[in-house]
Amino acid sequence: MPEVEVVPLDRLSAGEIGIIQGYEGEEDLHHRLKELGLVAGTKVLVKRFAPLGDPMEILVRGYSLSLRKQDASKIVVKRTPA
């Protein structure tokens, strides 16, 4: 069985899928991310990155969301096979 890797969301490449496990950093950011639908157990697909790498676009709960890499680095995800 393959080893499950837990990484920050900003470490995933375009086309990779992750399942949100939790958050790091300040509580205010956690609340804002939860309001956007980024709650534990939610599957996210990294769609693409801006030409200079920031922000990144993810697909979550059927809609596209752009996040700064700084904010995405605070979201801990479990990398899953596509």
Sine and cosine of phi, psi and omega as CSV:
sin_phi,cos_phi,sin_psi,cos_psi,sin_omega,cos_omega
0.00,0.00,0.74,-0.67,-0.04,-1.00
-0.93,0.38,0.53,-0.85,0.02,-1.00
-0.96,0.29,0.71,-0.70,0.01,-1.00
-0.99,0.13,0.77,-0.64,-0.03,-1.00
-0.95,-0.30,0.79,-0.61,0.05,-1.00
-0.96,-0.27,0.85,-0.52,-0.09,-1.00
-0.63,-0.77,0.28,-0.96,0.15,-0.99
-0.92,0.38,0.52,-0.86,-0.04,-1.00
-0.84,0.55,-0.59,0.81,-0.04,-1.00
-0.93,0.37,-0.17,0.99,0.01,-1.00
-1.00,0.04,-0.17,0.98,0.05,-1.00
-0.97,0.23,0.50,-0.87,0.04,-1.00
-1.00,-0.07,0.26,-0.97,0.06,-1.00
-0.84,0.54,0.73,-0.68,-0.01,-1.00
1.00,-0.07,-0.20,0.98,0.00,-1.00
-1.00,0.08,0.45,-0.89,-0.01,-1.00
-0.90,-0.44,0.62,-0.79,0.08,-1.00
-0.67,-0.74,0.41,-0.91,0.07,-1.00
-0.91,-0.41,0.82,-0.58,-0.08,-1.00
-0.90,0.43,0.77,-0.63,0.01,-1.00
-0.96,-0.28,-0.51,0.86,-0.05,-1.00
0.16,-0.99,-0.29,-0.96,-0.09,-1.00
-0.69,-0.73,0.36,-0.93,0.13,-0.99
-0.82,-0.58,0.31,-0.95,0.09,-1.00
1.00,-0.04,-0.36,-0.93,-0.15,-0.99
-0.96,0.28,0.54,-0.84,-0.05,-1.00
-0.89,0.45,-0.58,0.82,-0.02,-1.00
-0.85,0.53,-0.66,0.75,0.02,-1.00
-0.91,0.41,-0.63,0.78,0.01,-1.00
-0.84,0.54,-0.72,0.70,-0.02,-1.00
-0.90,0.43,-0.67,0.74,0.00,-1.00
-0.90,0.44,-0.68,0.73,0.01,-1.00
-0.90,0.43,-0.64,0.77,0.04,-1.00
-0.90,0.43,-0.63,0.78,0.04,-1.00
-0.89,0.46,-0.47,0.88,0.03,-1.00
-0.99,0.14,-0.03,1.00,0.02,-1.00
0.99,-0.12,0.11,0.99,-0.02,-1.00
-1.00,-0.03,0.95,0.31,-0.02,-1.00
-0.97,-0.24,0.34,-0.94,-0.01,-1.00
-0.82,0.57,0.69,-0.73,0.01,-1.00
1.00,-0.06,-0.14,0.99,-0.02,-1.00
-0.99,0.14,0.70,-0.72,0.03,-1.00
-1.00,0.08,0.71,-0.70,0.05,-1.00
-0.79,-0.62,0.62,-0.79,0.05,-1.00
-0.90,-0.43,0.81,-0.59,0.07,-1.00
-0.98,0.17,0.90,-0.43,-0.05,-1.00
-1.00,0.09,-0.79,0.61,-0.04,-1.00
-0.20,-0.98,0.16,-0.99,0.05,-1.00
-0.88,-0.48,0.50,-0.87,0.09,-1.00
-0.89,0.46,0.34,-0.94,-0.06,-1.00
-0.79,0.61,-0.56,0.83,0.03,-1.00
-0.99,-0.10,0.17,0.99,0.10,-0.99
1.00,-0.08,-0.19,0.98,-0.05,-1.00
-0.59,-0.81,0.80,-0.60,0.13,0.99
-1.00,0.08,-0.03,-1.00,0.07,-1.00
-0.91,-0.43,0.48,-0.88,0.03,-1.00
-0.94,-0.34,0.77,-0.64,0.04,-1.00
-0.84,-0.54,0.39,-0.92,0.10,-0.99
-0.95,-0.32,0.87,-0.50,-0.03,-1.00
-0.65,-0.76,0.78,-0.62,0.04,-1.00
0.80,0.60,0.56,0.83,0.09,-1.00
1.00,0.05,0.07,1.00,0.06,-1.00
-0.73,-0.68,0.39,-0.92,0.02,-1.00
-1.00,0.01,0.65,-0.76,-0.02,-1.00
-0.69,-0.72,0.74,-0.67,0.08,-1.00
-0.99,-0.16,0.76,-0.65,0.01,-1.00
-0.80,-0.60,0.61,-0.80,0.16,-0.99
-0.93,0.36,0.56,-0.83,0.00,-1.00
-0.88,0.47,-0.51,0.86,0.04,-1.00
-0.87,0.49,-0.67,0.74,0.04,-1.00
-0.96,0.27,-0.65,0.76,0.00,-1.00
-0.89,0.46,-0.48,0.88,0.00,-1.00
-0.93,0.36,-0.26,0.97,0.01,-1.00
-1.00,-0.02,-0.10,0.99,0.00,-1.00
-0.99,-0.16,0.86,-0.50,-0.01,-1.00
-1.00,-0.07,0.81,-0.59,-0.03,-1.00
-0.81,-0.58,0.41,-0.91,0.12,-0.99
-0.99,-0.14,0.88,-0.47,0.01,-1.00
-0.93,0.37,0.76,-0.65,-0.02,-1.00
-0.81,-0.58,0.42,-0.91,0.06,-1.00
-0.92,0.39,0.57,-0.82,-0.04,-1.00
-0.96,0.30,0.00,0.00,0.00,0.00
